[in-house]
Amino acid sequence: MIESTITLLKKFDKRKKIEEDFEWVIKIVSSSENFNHIVVSNRLFNVFSHKWRNHLSENKLKEYSFMFEQEKTMTIGQFL
C-alpha cells in the first residue's frame, strides 16, 4: 500500500516537472523576436523532448510538439 502510494506520488511529481518544463519552453518561444530566437527555441524543444522521452508516451510527445508548433507559428506571424 505504502509503496504504491509512493510510486503514484513520484509519477505525479514527474508529470508536474514535465508540465513546468514545457511551460518554460512555450514562454521562450512566445517571447521570440526574430528568427534566431526561433532557432534557439527549436533547440530548446528538442532538449525538452530528449530529456523526457522515457517518461512521455508517443501521443503525449506529439501533443507537446503540436502545441509548440502552434505557438511558434503564432510568434513568427507577429514579426513577419
Backbone as CSV, one residue per row, in Angstrom:
resi,resn,N_x,N_y,N_z,CA_x,CA_y,CA_z,C_x,C_y,C_z
1,MET,0.823,-1.199,0.000,0.000,0.000,0.000,0.866,1.262,0.000
2,ILE,1.818,1.300,0.897,2.681,2.478,1.007,3.543,2.612,-0.247
3,GLU,4.061,1.503,-0.746,4.897,1.543,-1.945,4.124,2.050,-3.153
4,SER,2.876,1.618,-3.284,2.077,2.079,-4.419,1.771,3.570,-4.306
5,THR,1.572,4.048,-3.093,1.331,5.476,-2.879,2.573,6.282,-3.232
6,ILE,3.725,5.779,-2.821,4.987,6.460,-3.137,5.211,6.485,-4.645
7,THR,4.955,5.377,-5.311,5.098,5.305,-6.761,4.168,6.299,-7.447
8,LEU,2.946,6.374,-6.976,1.975,7.309,-7.538,2.424,8.751,-7.347
9,LEU,2.947,9.057,-6.177,3.445,10.414,-5.914,4.636,10.757,-6.798
10,LYS,5.512,9.787,-7.034,6.654,10.027,-7.918,6.190,10.310,-9.341
11,LYS,5.198,9.561,-9.804,4.667,9.791,-11.145,4.034,11.169,-11.239
12,PHE,3.299,11.556,-10.204,2.669,12.871,-10.188,3.735,13.964,-10.211
13,ASP,4.803,13.767,-9.444,5.887,14.740,-9.394,6.567,14.860,-10.763
14,LYS,6.775,13.741,-11.447,7.374,13.766,-12.794,6.485,14.535,-13.759
15,ARG,5.190,14.242,-13.720,4.259,14.946,-14.619,4.285,16.443,-14.365
16,LYS,4.348,16.822,-13.097,4.393,18.241,-12.755,5.673,18.882,-13.302
17,LYS,6.798,18.199,-13.170,8.067,18.721,-13.686,8.033,18.834,-15.209
18,ILE,7.436,17.844,-15.859,7.317,17.875,-17.317,6.482,19.076,-17.740
19,GLU,5.353,19.275,-17.082,4.480,20.413,-17.408,5.199,21.735,-17.176
20,GLU,5.924,21.848,-16.075,6.669,23.082,-15.790,7.733,23.343,-16.851
21,ASP,8.448,22.302,-17.233,9.464,22.454,-18.285,8.829,22.877,-19.605
22,PHE,7.709,22.272,-19.939,7.052,22.622,-21.200,6.533,24.056,-21.168
23,GLU,5.973,24.473,-20.048,5.519,25.863,-19.927,6.682,26.823,-20.145
24,TRP,7.845,26.473,-19.653,9.025,27.308,-19.837,9.417,27.371,-21.310
25,VAL,9.363,26.231,-22.008,9.662,26.188,-23.442,8.699,27.102,-24.197
26,ILE,7.420,27.043,-23.850,6.409,27.878,-24.506,6.673,29.357,-24.226
27,LYS,7.063,29.689,-23.011,7.390,31.087,-22.685,8.529,31.591,-23.567
28,ILE,9.520,30.744,-23.753,10.681,31.139,-24.552,10.283,31.360,-26.008
29,VAL,9.558,30.416,-26.580,9.188,30.566,-27.995,8.238,31.752,-28.183
30,SER,7.343,31.975,-27.256,6.386,33.077,-27.421,7.036,34.449,-27.237
31,SER,8.205,34.481,-26.595,8.896,35.763,-26.419,9.929,36.023,-27.512
32,SER,10.006,35.132,-28.492,10.965,35.294,-29.587,10.668,36.560,-30.381
33,GLU,11.740,37.252,-30.773,11.599,38.499,-31.509,12.186,38.434,-32.915
34,ASN,12.914,37.363,-33.235,13.461,37.209,-34.583,13.696,35.722,-34.867
35,PHE,14.152,35.421,-36.072,14.311,34.024,-36.468,15.423,33.304,-35.695
36,ASN,16.437,34.032,-35.251,17.474,33.413,-34.431,16.891,32.893,-33.122
37,HIS,15.969,33.643,-32.545,15.301,33.198,-31.324,14.477,31.942,-31.586
38,ILE,13.859,31.880,-32.758,13.064,30.703,-33.121,13.965,29.477,-33.232
39,VAL,15.141,29.645,-33.810,16.096,28.534,-33.930,16.477,28.022,-32.540
40,VAL,16.754,28.934,-31.638,17.103,28.552,-30.261,15.915,27.862,-29.596
41,SER,14.711,28.356,-29.852,13.507,27.735,-29.292,13.333,26.307,-29.797
42,ASN,13.617,26.084,-31.074,13.555,24.728,-31.625,14.544,23.812,-30.915
43,ARG,15.737,24.317,-30.690,16.746,23.523,-29.981,16.287,23.215,-28.554
44,LEU,15.699,24.200,-27.921,15.201,24.018,-26.564,14.107,22.948,-26.524
45,PHE,13.203,22.976,-27.491,12.166,21.949,-27.540,12.778,20.566,-27.767
46,ASN,13.795,20.494,-28.595,14.477,19.209,-28.822,15.121,18.695,-27.533
47,VAL,15.707,19.591,-26.760,16.300,19.200,-25.474,15.205,18.713,-24.524
48,PHE,14.091,19.438,-24.474,12.952,19.019,-23.652,12.487,17.621,-24.051
49,SER,12.315,17.395,-25.340,11.850,16.096,-25.838,12.832,14.981,-25.469
50,HIS,14.102,15.274,-25.614,15.116,14.272,-25.291,15.144,13.981,-23.785
51,LYS,15.042,15.027,-22.993,15.095,14.882,-21.540,13.969,13.989,-21.019
52,TRP,12.767,14.164,-21.556,11.596,13.471,-21.022,11.133,12.304,-21.892
53,ARG,11.918,11.895,-22.868,11.494,10.858,-23.816,11.099,9.549,-23.142
54,ASN,11.727,9.197,-22.044,11.415,7.940,-21.365,10.169,8.030,-20.487
55,HIS,9.666,9.228,-20.293,8.512,9.416,-19.419,7.261,9.845,-20.179
56,LEU,7.394,10.054,-21.482,6.258,10.500,-22.293,5.848,9.426,-23.283
57,SER,4.554,9.267,-23.415,4.064,8.361,-24.459,4.227,9.057,-25.814
58,GLU,4.130,8.291,-26.862,4.244,8.846,-28.212,3.152,9.887,-28.458
59,ASN,1.947,9.591,-27.987,0.831,10.528,-28.170,1.051,11.830,-27.408
60,LYS,1.556,11.737,-26.193,1.795,12.946,-25.394,2.909,13.778,-26.029
61,LEU,3.926,13.125,-26.534,5.010,13.851,-27.204,4.494,14.559,-28.452
62,LYS,3.628,13.898,-29.207,3.015,14.531,-30.381,2.160,15.728,-29.969
63,GLU,1.449,15.589,-28.867,0.617,16.694,-28.371,1.483,17.898,-28.007
64,TYR,2.580,17.655,-27.291,3.501,18.744,-26.951,4.095,19.366,-28.213
65,SER,4.462,18.533,-29.153,5.033,19.026,-30.403,4.033,19.901,-31.153
66,PHE,2.787,19.466,-31.205,1.744,20.239,-31.876,1.546,21.597,-31.202
67,MET,1.482,21.600,-29.868,1.303,22.860,-29.137,2.490,23.796,-29.359
68,PHE,3.700,23.228,-29.366,4.897,24.033,-29.610,4.859,24.648,-31.006
69,GLU,4.528,23.842,-32.002,4.472,24.335,-33.382,3.404,25.409,-33.549
70,GLN,2.280,25.255,-32.889,1.232,26.286,-32.951,1.742,27.604,-32.378
71,GLU,2.352,27.538,-31.218,2.867,28.752,-30.578,3.962,29.378,-31.426
72,LYS,4.816,28.555,-32.008,5.897,29.060,-32.858,5.330,29.765,-34.081
73,THR,4.310,29.174,-34.692,3.680,29.771,-35.881,3.062,31.112,-35.536
74,MET,2.369,31.183,-34.409,1.766,32.464,-33.998,2.829,33.510,-33.731
75,THR,3.926,33.105,-33.119,5.006,34.058,-32.817,5.669,34.547,-34.089
76,ILE,5.935,33.671,-35.020,6.545,34.076,-36.298,5.617,35.050,-37.027
77,GLY,4.330,34.800,-36.963,3.368,35.692,-37.606,3.392,37.095,-37.045
78,GLN,3.806,37.251,-35.800,3.848,38.577,-35.178,5.005,39.425,-35.681
79,PHE,6.091,38.797,-36.087,7.212,39.618,-36.549,7.477,39.505,-38.043
80,LEU,6.541,38.994,-38.791,6.671,38.978,-40.255,6.096,40.241,-40.848
